[in-house]
């Protein structure tokens, strides 16, 4: 089997949240998405560290958006999953699905 890069659990959640949010994938929205959809508390430092790590791995990219008066002139970054990131995410999703086969009854309860 190839040299696939595996995602950690939190990396996986961050990438899924970025994909779900699309053009609204700013750090604060990613944090809210994970907290709401995964019922998981997200520390700001953990999120920013993970976003940076995923960017360094080439799995996320970001663009700076223009600042707004509501943000006091502070620009914000909008994240998107890159093609290598999508490949890593597919690999991780497939691994979870494969390992979950036959456990539906136990996992649904």
Secondary structure per residue as TSV (DSSP state, phi and psi in degrees):
chain	resnum	aa	ss	phi	psi
A	1	X	-	360.0	149.8
A	2	X	-	-65.5	-172.2
A	3	X	-	-101.4	64.6
A	4	X	-	-71.4	146.4
A	5	X	-	-93.9	126.2
A	6	X	-	-92.1	147.1
A	7	X	-	-97.8	142.5
A	8	X	-	-72.6	165.5
A	9	X	H	-56.8	-48.3
A	10	X	H	-69.6	-37.2
A	11	X	H	-58.8	-43.0
A	12	X	H	-59.2	-48.2
A	13	X	H	-62.4	-41.8
A	14	X	H	-62.1	-45.1
A	15	X	H	-66.1	-39.7
A	16	X	H	-63.2	-42.2
A	17	X	H	-62.8	-42.4
A	18	X	H	-59.9	-44.0
A	19	X	H	-65.3	-43.2
A	20	X	H	-62.2	-38.9
A	21	X	H	-78.4	-22.8
A	22	X	G	55.8	-124.7
A	23	X	G	-69.0	-6.1
A	24	X	G	-104.7	18.7
A	25	X	-	-81.3	71.2
A	26	X	B	-99.4	155.9
A	27	X	H	-51.9	-46.1
A	28	X	H	-64.3	-37.0
A	29	X	H	-71.5	-36.6
A	30	X	H	-61.2	-45.2
A	31	X	H	-60.2	-47.1
A	32	X	H	-62.7	-40.6
A	33	X	H	-61.9	-44.7
A	34	X	H	-66.4	-43.5
A	35	X	H	-63.0	-41.4
A	36	X	H	-76.1	-47.5
A	37	X	H	-85.2	-28.8
A	38	X	S	-106.9	-0.8
A	39	X	-	50.4	46.9
A	40	X	-	-129.4	129.8
A	41	X	-	-71.3	136.6
A	42	X	-	-123.7	115.9
A	43	X	-	-74.7	138.8
A	44	X	H	-56.4	-45.6
A	45	X	H	-62.5	-39.7
A	46	X	H	-64.4	-40.8
A	47	X	H	-65.1	-50.4
A	48	X	H	-64.8	-36.2
A	49	X	H	-64.4	-40.1
A	50	X	H	-70.0	-41.9
A	51	X	H	-59.1	-42.3
A	52	X	H	-65.5	-45.1
A	53	X	H	-61.6	-43.3
A	54	X	H	-65.9	-34.5
A	55	X	H	-68.1	-42.3
A	56	X	H	-64.6	-31.7
A	57	X	T	-76.5	-12.1
A	58	X	T	87.1	12.0
A	59	X	S	-89.7	-22.6
A	60	X	E	-127.9	150.5
A	61	X	E	-129.7	163.8
A	62	X	E	-146.7	156.6
A	63	X	E	-130.1	143.5
A	64	X	E	-84.2	130.5
A	65	X	E	-96.7	154.6
A	66	X	-	-58.9	148.3
A	67	X	-	-74.4	158.7
A	68	X	-	-126.7	157.3
A	69	X	G	-58.9	-34.0
A	70	X	G	-62.5	-28.5
A	71	X	G	-96.5	11.0
A	72	X	T	65.3	28.3
A	73	X	T	82.8	3.2
A	74	X	-	-85.9	120.4
A	75	X	-	-70.9	161.7
A	76	X	E	-130.6	158.8
A	77	X	E	-98.9	140.5
A	78	X	E	-111.5	125.7
A	79	X	E	-96.9	151.0
A	80	X	E	-145.5	149.9
A	81	X	E	-79.4	134.0
A	82	X	-	-86.2	171.5
A	83	X	H	-60.3	-46.2
A	84	X	H	-61.4	-33.3
A	85	X	H	-66.2	-41.0
A	86	X	H	-64.0	-39.5
A	87	X	H	-63.4	-45.6
A	88	X	H	-63.1	-39.6
A	89	X	H	-66.0	-43.0
A	90	X	H	-60.9	-42.0
A	91	X	H	-61.9	-45.1
A	92	X	H	-65.9	-42.1
A	93	X	H	-61.1	-43.0
A	94	X	H	-63.8	-41.9
A	95	X	H	-62.8	-41.9
A	96	X	H	-64.7	-44.7
A	97	X	H	-61.4	-43.5
A	98	X	H	-62.6	-43.2
A	99	X	H	-73.5	-19.9
A	100	X	H	-86.7	-13.2
A	101	X	T	-57.8	131.9
A	102	X	T	83.6	-2.9
A	103	X	-	-108.4	10.9
A	104	X	H	-54.3	-45.2
A	105	X	H	-62.1	-44.5
A	106	X	H	-68.9	-38.1
A	107	X	H	-80.0	-26.3
A	108	X	H	-76.7	-20.7
A	109	X	-	-83.4	360.0
